[in-house]
Amino acid sequence: MIIHTVRLRRVSLPLKTPFITHQAKLKERPLIIVEVKDDAGRIGYGEVTAFPEPFYTYETINTAWHILEDFLIPSLLKNGADHPSDFAEQNDGVKGHPMAKAGLEAALWDLYGKQADRSMGDLLGGTRSSVRAGAVISLGDSLEKDVARLKEDGFQRYKLKVVKGKEKEAIERVRQIDSELPIMIDANGQYNPEDMSHLRSIDDYGLTMIEQPFRAGDFYWHRKLQKEMKTPICLDESIMSFQDAFQAVELGSCQIINIKISRVGGLTAAIRIHDFCQSRGVPVWCGGMVESGISKAHNLALASLPNFTIPGDLSGSTRYFHKDLVYPGIVMHEGTIEVPKKAGMGINVDVEYLDEVTLTYKTFS
């Protein structure tokens, strides 16, 4: 691929309702949109989904912009890339910063697909024409209303954000609404080793999984807890790379892995983790980051791979935002979403609206 220019845009998308976890509360979603243009004028789009503050990982919007501007984009313009996967290898010397890497690599995958006239799902090896969607229920006062609306929309898996010490109350509230609802809880690493007995007491609730009980990187205590619980442990923040996924599976620290493109450093790494987990019989699912339709389109392509057997954090364009960056929009029907079939990410970017929500931009050539 001959890269003509790269543009970074800092945007902010208003949320329909605040997104609340025990770590943060978002009223608007700041993002970095990456545009990679070739000499024929085709544009590939990617998205950096880091948050304003380092509560999820150490990366932030500001650190990602710095790494892109000062290291990743100069490397790409100097070295080029015959294939999107070349980018990951060329920038292995830039340690960490997976979200910055993932945003730029995603734009390369989109551009590569448009140049080859192939859909991203096809390029990645996807086998599904549609994928099942799961919903995230954030903490708040409107739980009953939220669950009822999500059930009506047809979501096939429910992830409940919890606060330590109040998770049983939250689970029971959801069970009162629908005792058969397939729910999991997302702990976001808020438990400590001394909470082991408390976590074991949740085992009888029949959850589909408990996601990331202990802090990121702690494979020992996750392994110990998984040995003592029948409820599957799923790792999220702990899986920052293929090496992390390999260790987690080989050590028995989990039974399920959540793959987020931005958290593991891009689609190339995500595919590698998928293939390894499939070879070990470990199911995976696609996580979300309260992102725009650009990232959602990339997620749909990834989730079409065969080992994504659990409904992911996938949703339509209207789930979080009054207006999305893509058109005609991603639509969920009876709990499933079609994987885009057109070239690249397979969906159009609303450039006029993108300009409207752009706070600042910089072009590199």
N, C-alpha and C positions, 0 to 999 in steps of 0.2 A: 504493500500500500504506500502510495506517495501522499504524505500529509502536507497540505497547503497551509492551513491555519488551525489553531486551537483557540477556542474562546471559553473563558470561565465567566459564569454569571452567579452572583449571589442574589437569591430570591427569597421571598417570604410569602407563604400561602396561609391565609386565614383558615382556622379550623372551625367546623360547624359547632362543636362543643369542645371544651378543654379536655385534653388527654392527660389523665392523672395516674401516676404510680406512686409508690412510697418514696421514690427518688426525686421526682420532679413533676411539675405541672406546666403543660404547654398550651398556650392560647393561639399561637401561630407556629407554623413549621418553617424554620429557615432551612434552606438547602443550597447546595452548589450544583448548578447544571453545567455539564461539560459538553461542548460542541467540537467535534473534529471534522474538518472539511477537507475533501480531496481536491485535486486539480480540475475535476469535472464539475465541482460545485455541490456534490453530494455531501450531506451532513449526517454524521452519526452522533447520537445523543446518549449521554450517561448522566449519572446523578450521584453526588456525594451525600450520604445520609447521616453524617456526624451531627451531633446535637450541639447547642451553644455552650453547654457546660460538660465537663468530663465525668458525668455520672454513670454512663453506660460503659464506655471504655475511656482510655486516656485521650482519645482524639476529640477535637472540637472543630467547628466550622473554620475557625481562624487557623488552627494548626494544619488542617487539610489544605487550605488555600496556600499557605506558606510552602508546604511540601510540593504541591502541584506546580506552583509558580517558579520555585527556585531549583527544583530537582527533576521531577518526573516529566514535565513538559519539555524542558531543554533537552533531556535525554531522548525523548521521543522524536523531537524535531532533528536532532543530530543523527540518530541511528536508524530512524524509520522502523517499520515492522512489516514483514511479509505476511504474517498471520497474527491475530490478536494474542495468541499464547506466547509469542516471542516477547511481548512487552513484560510479562511477569519475569521471565528469565533475565532480561536485560537489566531489570531494576531490583534484582535480588540483593544488590549491595546497599540499597536504601532500606535500612532495618525498620521494621514495624510499619505503621501508618497504612493499614490495610484498606481503610475506607477511602482515603485519597487515591490509592492505587486502583481500587475497584471502580470508582467513578470514571476514571480515564480509560481503563480497560473496557468497560461496558460500552463506551462510545466507540471504541475500536471494533468491538463485535458487531454493533449496529451498522457501522459503516461497511465492514467487511461483508455482511449479509446483503446490504444494498448493492455493493459492487458485484457480488456473485449472483444476485437475484435469487437468494435463498433465505428462507425464514430462519430466525435465530434458533427456534426449536429444532429445526432440521439440522442446523449446523452443530448443535450441542448433542445430538443423538436422541432427541425426544421421541417417545413412542405413543403419546396420548394426544388426542385432538382436543380434550378438555380436562380440567383438573378440578378437584373438590376443594371447597373453600371452608376455612375455619375463621371464627371471629375472636377478637380480643375484647374483653370486657374490662374497661379501666375502672379504678376506684371512684366512687361517687355516690350521690344520694338517690339516683334514679335507676337503681339496679333492676327493679321489677319492670320498669318501662323499657329499659335497654334490652333485657333478655327477651321480652315479648316481641319487640321489634325485630331482633335478630332471628328469632324462631320463625317469624313470619317471612323473613327474607330467605330462609332455607339453609342457613349455615349448618355445616355437618360436624363441627367440633368447636368447643367453647373454651377459651383460655381465660382464666379468672386471675386478675392481678390481686395479690393479697398482701396484708400487713402481718408481720409476725405476731402471734398471739391472738389474732382475730380471724385466722383463716377458716377455722371450723364454723364460725358464725357466718362467714361469707358463703361457704359451701352449702350450709344448711338453708340459707336464704334462697340460693339458686334451686336447691332440691325441692323447696316448698313450691316454687313456681312450676318445676317440671322434674319429677323424681327420676326420669329416664334420660335426662339430658347428658350427653357425653362431655364431661368437663374435666379439665386439668387445671392445676394451679401453677402460676409462674412466680417463683420466689425472688428472682433477680439477685441471688447470692446474699440474702439478708440473714441467713442462719449461721450459727457457730457450732463447733463440735459439742459444746455443752447442751445444745438443743436436740441431740440425737433422740432421746426418749420422747420428746415432744413430737418430732417428725414421725417416729414409729407409731405414735398414737393416731396419726392420720391414715395409716395403712388400710384401715377397715372401711374407709369411705368409697372404695372402688373407683378411684380416679383413673383416668386413662394414662396419666403420668404426672410426675412432679418435676417441673423444669428448674434447673439450676438452684438447688437449695443452698449450697455453700459458695463461697466467693470464687471468682475466676482463677483457674490454675490449680485449684485444690483437687487433685485426682485421688489422693489418699482417702479423705473423708467421704467423698462421693462413692468410692469403691466400698468402704466399710458400710455405709448406709444401704447401698444397693444389695449387699449380701444379707442384710437384716430385714429387707422389705420386699414384698411381692409386687408392690406398685412400681412400675418402671420409672427409673430416673432418666431424665433427658438433660443433656448438657447443651448450654447456649453460650454464655459469655466465656466459658472455658475453652471453646473451640475457636481459636484465632488463626489456625493454620492446619495443613494436612498433618503435620507432626503431632499436633494436639489431638486430632481425631484418632490417629494411630495409637497413641498412648492410652487414650480413654477406652478404646475398644479392647486393646490387648490386656489392659489392667483390669477390665471388668468394672470400670467406674460408672457405666451407664448401660442402658439397653436401647436407647434411642438417641439420635443426634439431630439437633436443629441446625440446618445450614442456612446462613444468611450470606448472600453474595458479598455485601459490604464488610461484614465482620471477618471473613476469611481471606480477603484480599482480591476478590474478583471471580469471574466465572471459570477461569482455568483451574483455580484451586478448588472451587466448589464442585466441579465435575470430578476431579481427582478424589475428593472426599466421598462423593456419591459412589464412585466405582469401588473404592476400598470397602465402604460399609456394605455394599451389595455383596461383595465377595465373602464377607464375614457374617452375613445374615442379619445385619443391624439396620432396621428401617430408619429412614430419614424423612424430614419434612422441611418445607421452605418457610423460614421466618420472615417477618415484615418489620419495617422501621418507621411506620407512619410516613410513608413516602408518596410521591406523586405517581401519576400513571406511567412515567418514563421507567422508573424502577419496577413498577408493577408489571409492565410488559416483559422486562428482563426476568422477573421472578416466575412469570407464567411459562416462559420458555424453559427455564431450569426445572420447574416442577413437572414438566412433561416427561422427564427421564423416569425409567421404570421403577427405581427403588424409592421414589417419593410416594409411599403408600399411605401416608397419614395426611389428612387435610391440612393445608398450610395456612399461614396468616395472609390469605389472599382475599381481596375484596374488590368491589367495583369502584369506579371513580367517585361516586357520591358518598362513600363510607365516611370519610373524614373531612372532605373539603366542599365548600360551596361551589367551587369551580375547579376543575382539574386542568393540568397543562396539556392534556391530549384530547383529541376528538376523533370520532364521535363519542368516545368514552369507553371504558371497560365496564361491561355489564355482567352481573351475575344472574343466572337463571336457575331456580330450584337448587341452589347450593353448589352449582358448578359454573366455571368460567371457561369459555373457549380460548384455546391457545391461538394467538394471532398467526395467520398463514402467509401474510404478505412478506415481502423482502425485509430483512433486518429485523428490528423489534416488531414490525408489522402494524404499527399504529402511528397516526399523524400527530405532530406537535402543533399546538395552537400558538404560533409564533407571535401573533398580536397580543394574546394574553400573557405570554412569556415576557414580552417587552414591558407590559404593564406592571408586572410584579417584580421585575428586575430592579434591585437596589443599586447595584454597581456591576461593572463588567470589565474584563481586560482581554485583549486579543494578542495572541502570540503567532509569529510567522517566521 
